[in-house]
Amino acid sequence: MRVTINDVAREAGVSTSTVSRVIHDNPRISDETKARVRELMDRLRYYPNALARGLAKASTGNLGLILPNSSENLFTNPFFIEAMRGIGVEAQARGYNIMFSFSNNEEEEVGFIRNYIKSRWVDGIILLVSRENDRCMSYLRDKDFPFVVVGRPDNADSTLWVDNDNFHAVYDVVNLLIDRGNRRPAFVGGPETFSVTRDRLNGYKQALTMRGIGFNPALVGLGSDFSEAVGKSTMENLLLHEQPDSVVTTDDYIAFGVLDALSGTNSSNIPVVGFNNTLRGKYQNPTLTSVDVRPADLGGNAASLLIDAITGVEGVADHRIIDTVLIERETTAGLLPAKR
């Protein structure tokens, strides 16, 4: 198996960005660190990627952005629109331009990344989702190419990433529901292959456990995407077997579908919580309680972290956590706002 920059960083006890700076003889890295990393590179027989070295010396002034959406629904999800806004503002302030591509699947995404790297169009890549066994991240690590991901990756210790504390965001919401007497909250989310779904589901489970409520898998429904239609069908299937007294979702559009499924049933007035605090949630009837994940801040910090790594800024953490805020509206009248 070929030794990668991640192997060197792990053995040396430093970040991959530090190893990259050693490779490029960055003056901000101490001689002691350079000597230790270079000794490990020799011992592990690690040979830096020539293309990555060339890019580091000749900046393009561009960042590549990979959007996990097809052309039909590219701009329908407000989360991605806001994240792109934050990325664009930060990149422009730092003198960078954005090139973006949208895709239908991971194979297409890897293809776009491959073209970006081979054509030397960009200095780094921003990924807007983190998946289990993510092929884009695997390819970028194999090429030793700078990248950042919005979402906590599987190999968090060897990757630049920005995210919310999704575990505690849902943990807090479930505790608030329980405080109101709701002891049968349902969880309706998107695909479990996404780290955001897994982290929020784990927060849901842990909150139940800590409050002495047994976890009931039948109260959990996971759909194929984060759309309103999937939210509705997933909730309808759940209602065939269970009667929850509240619902926590992982996206406002899933929540809209859940509210549609509950309409006209004996559960139509139970509390429902969404995520992302979309504009529609403020004006629909009833207005939707939602966790504001601050997507513009997520995008802006992702761009900032990547540019710091590309330009050799020293002493910067490999990840950043963006606070969330629970915005209470009519679907959970009586809940108190919570911030983490």
N, C-alpha and C positions, 0 to 999 in steps of 0.2 A: 504494500500500500504506500502511495506517495506521501511523503511528509508535507504538511501544509503549514502556513503561517500560524494557524491556530495551535498546532502541536508545539511550535517553538514558544509561543506566548504562554501556553499552559506550563511548560517545563520551566520557563524563566520567571513565572509568577508576575507577568506584566500583561498589559493589554495588547491586542493585535496592532492597534495604532502605534504603540510604542515600538514594536518590532519593525513596523514599516518605516518609522522615522530613523531607526538604527540603520536599516538597509540604505536609506537615502542620506545617511551621515548628517542628520539634522543637528545643528549646533546646540539646540536646547536640551538634548539628551546628554547626561553626564558620561564621561569617559568610562567610569566604572560599569554603568549599565550597558554601554556599547560593547565593552569587552566581554561581559557575561553573556549577552545575547549572541554575539558573534561566535563565541566558543560553543554555545549550544547549537547554533546553525551548522557549524563544522561537524560537531559530534553526531547530530541527527541527519547530516547530509541533506540539509534543506537548501534548495537553489531558488532564489527569488525569481518571480515571473518577470520576464524582460519587458513585456507590454506595460505592466503596472509601473515599472521603473520609469519607462519613457513618459507615461502620462503624468507622473509626479513631477517631472522636470519641465514639462511643457503643458501648462494648464490650458484647457479649452474655454474655461469660464462658463461651462454648461453643466447642469445636473439633469440626469434622466429620472423621470417619474413614471412608475408602472401602476396603472389603474386596473383593478380587478373587475372591470365592467365591460359589457359589450357596447357597441355603438348605439344600440337601441335605448339602453338605460344608463348611459354614461353620466348624465347630469340629473338623474331623478333622485338619487340619494343625497340629501343635504349634508350628510357627514363628509362625503368626499369633496363636495363643493367647498365647504368651510376649511377642510384640511388643505386643499389646494390654495385657497386664499392665504392661509398662514404661511405655506411654503413659499408662495410667490412674493409676499411682502418681505420675508426674511432674506430670501435669495437676492432680490433686487437691492436691498439695503447693503448686502455684502458683495455686490458686484457680479452676481451670477444670473444666468438665464436658465429657464426651465424648458426641457423638451419632454413631452409626455406621450405615452402610448397606452391604448386601452385594449383589452383582450377578452376572449371568451373562456379561456382555460389556462392552466399553468404551462402547458406546452407552448402556447403562443407567447406567454410572458417570457419564458426562457429564450425563445427565439428573438424577441425584441432586445433583451439584455445582451445576447450574443452579438447582435448587429451593432449595438451601441459601443461595445468594447472593441470589436474588430475594426470598426470604422473610426475609432478614437474621437467620437463625437462628444463624450461627456467625461467629467472627472470623477463622478460618483453616481450611485443609483439610490433612489428613495423608493421603498416598497410600502404600500399603504395597508397591507394585511400581513398577519403572521399565521401560517398554517402548520399543522403537524407534518413532519417530514417534508418541509417546504423545498421544492426543487429549485426555486429561484435563489434562495439563500445558499443551498448546496453548491450551485453553479458559481455564484459570486465568491464563495469561500475558496472553491477550487482554483479560481482564477486570481485569487488574492486581490480582488478589486474592491475599492472602498464602497460601502453601502450602509444604509441605516434602514430600520424597519419600524413602522408604527404598529406596536403590539409586542408583547413579551414573547421572544422566540424560545424554542426548545433549548438551544445552546446560548443561554443568556449571558454567560460569562465570557464569551468570545465574539460578541456581536454588539454593534451600536444599536440601541433601541430606545424608543420613547413610548410611554403608555400611561394609562390611569392605573390606580390600584383597584382593578376590577373585582378582585376578591372581596375587599372590604366595602366597596360601593354597594354590592348586593347584600353582603352581610349586614350592613347598617339598615338597608331598606327592609329586609326580612324581620329584623329585630323591631323596627318601628311598627310593622304590621302586627307582629305578635303582641306588642305592648297595647295595641288597640283591641286585642281579643281575637285576632285572626290566627287560628292555630292550624289551618289547612291551606297554606298558600301554595298555589301552583307555580311552576316555572316553565315558561314558554320561550324557547330560544332558537337560534340558527344552527348551522352545522357544528358538530362537536369537533370537527377537524380544525376549527379556528380557535386559537388560544383564548380569544376574548370570551367565547362561549364556555370553554372549559373552566376558566378562572371564575367567571360569574356563577356557573353551576356549583363549583366548589364552595363559593361564599354562601350560597343558598343552603347547601348541605350542612356546612359548619354551623350556621346560625341556628338551624333546627336542632342539631345535636347539643349545642351549648344551652339551649332553652329546654332541653329534655323532651323534645318532640321527635318521634321516630321518622326517619326518612322513608317516604313512600314513592317508589319509582313510578307508580301509576299517575302521580301528580306532576310528572315531568314530560314535556313534549318538545322534541327538537325537530325542526324542519330542514328543508333542503337549501333554504336561503333566508334572507332577512326581509322578505317582502310582506306586504299586507295580505296578499292571497294566501301565502304560506301560514301566516299568523292565524288567519281565519280557519283554514282547514285543520291545522294542528290543534287549535282550541276545540273545534267541533269534535274531533276524534277523542280528545281527552274527556269531554263532557259525556261521552257515551258510557264511560266507566266510573267516573269520579265526580264529586260535587265539591269543588274548592270554595273557600270563603274569601279568597283574594288571589291576585295573579301578578307575578313579577315577570317582565319580559326583558329581552336583551336589546331591543331596538324599538323606537317609536312606531315604525311602520308595522312591525309585528304586533305592537299594542293596538294599533288601529284595527287590524284584522281580528284581534281578540275581542275588542269591544263590539265589533260587528257580529261575531259569533255569539256573544252573550246577549245581544239585543233580543228582546222578546222571550227570554228564558227566565226561570226563577232566580238566576244569578246575575241579572242585568245590572244590579246596583252594587255589586261587590267591588272593592278597591282594585284598581289596575295601575301599575307603574311601568313607564317606558324608559328608554335610554336615548340620549342624544339631544333632547330638548329642541326638537324641530319647530319651525315657525307654525306649521299646521296644528301642532298640539296646543298652541296658545289660543286658537280661534275655533277649534271644532267643538261640537256639543255632545257630551260634556268636555270641558277642557281637560287636557291630559297631564297628570303629574308625571314628571320625567327627571331623570338624572342627567344634568348637564355635564358632558365629558369634555367640553371646551375643545372641539376639533381644530379650530384655528391655532390654538396654542400647541396642540399636538403636532400639527404640521410645521409650524414655525420653529419649534424646538428640534424637530427631526432635521430640518434644513440646517439649523445652526450647529447641531452636533456633527453632522456630516462635513460641513465646511470647516469646522474646527479641526477635524481629523485630517482632511485633505491639506490644509494649510499648515499643519504641524503645531497647532496650539497645544501647549503642554499643561498638564495638571487638570485636564478635563475628564469628568466621569464618563464611563462608557454608556450610561443610561440616565434618563430623566423621567420622573414621575409627575404627572400633571394632576392637580386636585380636581375632584368632582364636587358638584353641589346638587342636592335634591331640591327641585323646584315644585312646590306643592300647588296643585290645582284641584279641580272639582272631582276628579276620579279617586281621590283619597282625602276628601274633606276631613280635617282633623289631625292629619299628620303634621309633625313639626319639621321644619327644614333641618337638614343635617349636612355638615360639611366635613370632608376628610381630605 
